[in-house]
Amino acid sequence: MYDIAEERDDRSSPPLIKQLSIFLPNRVGALLAVTRCLDAYAIRICALSILDAADHAVLRIIVDHPGLAQEALSTEGYAVFESDVLGVVLPAADSGGIKAVLSALLLAELNVHYVYSLIAMSTGTPIVAISVEDSDSAAQVLESKGLELIGQAELL
């Protein structure tokens, strides 16, 4: 098992991606209204996930300019919450793919809250956004297994 007490060599924070969670009414056109708001500010959506409930939905998005997006959406009256996720470049299928990522986290006994994919980057490399209980430890584990992490800067 990976020892999560080991310090990172560079003692820096892992590369993280800002995720915005937006509470939407569960009605026709609500998602389109959010995308139109972001389009008005030339903000590119890089990933999205929707959790649907009876009376509302939670939209999780990753954008190229999260600060501007949060400001634009808040101005339009949306409740917006920011959190960090890890961006992990998936290895080729013959190198384990998503299984390699999840296996590394399991061996370190790190809980995965949710995973969703980012819309294809210019390199065409598949990337997933992962919410975990401890981003620092998860980053250490994944990097120790040779997995590449990306941060907000790579989305620009």
RAQUIJO-V336557 format. One record per residue. N is the residue number from 0. RES is the residue in one letter. OMEGA is omega in whole degrees, 0 to 359 (* if undefined). Layout:
N/RES/OMEGA  N/RES/OMEGA
//
This chain:
0/M/179  1/Y/180  2/D/184  3/I/177  4/A/179  5/E/180  6/E/172  7/R/181  8/D/183  9/D/178  10/R/179  11/S/177  12/S/178  13/P/175  14/P/181  15/L/176  16/I/177  17/K/176  18/Q/175  19/L/174  20/S/184  21/I/177  22/F/183  23/L/171  24/P/181  25/N/180  26/R/182  27/V/175  28/G/183  29/A/180  30/L/179  31/L/179  32/A/178  33/V/181  34/T/177  35/R/178  36/C/180  37/L/178  38/D/181  39/A/179  40/Y/181  41/A/178  42/I/182  43/R/175  44/I/182  45/C/179  46/A/174  47/L/178  48/S/180  49/I/174  50/L/186  51/D/174  52/A/185  53/A/186  54/D/180  55/H/174  56/A/174  57/V/178  58/L/174  59/R/179  60/I/171  61/I/183  62/V/180  63/D/179  64/H/186  65/P/180  66/G/178  67/L/179  68/A/180  69/Q/179  70/E/181  71/A/181  72/L/178  73/S/178  74/T/179  75/E/175  76/G/179  77/Y/171  78/A/186  79/V/178  80/F/181  81/E/174  82/S/180  83/D/173  84/V/174  85/L/172  86/G/185  87/V/175  88/V/181  89/L/175  90/P/178  91/A/182  92/A/181  93/D/174  94/S/175  95/G/179  96/G/181  97/I/180  98/K/179  99/A/180  100/V/183  101/L/178  102/S/179  103/A/180  104/L/178  105/L/180  106/L/178  107/A/180  108/E/177  109/L/183  110/N/175  111/V/178  112/H/177  113/Y/181  114/V/169  115/Y/186  116/S/174  117/L/176  118/I/188  119/A/176  120/M/182  121/S/180  122/T/182  123/G/180  124/T/178  125/P/181  126/I/176  127/V/171  128/A/182  129/I/172  130/S/182  131/V/182  132/E/183  133/D/184  134/S/181  135/D/180  136/S/180  137/A/179  138/A/179  139/Q/181  140/V/183  141/L/179  142/E/179  143/S/178  144/K/177  145/G/180  146/L/183  147/E/176  148/L/175  149/I/179  150/G/182  151/Q/182  152/A/181  153/E/179  154/L/182  155/L/*
//
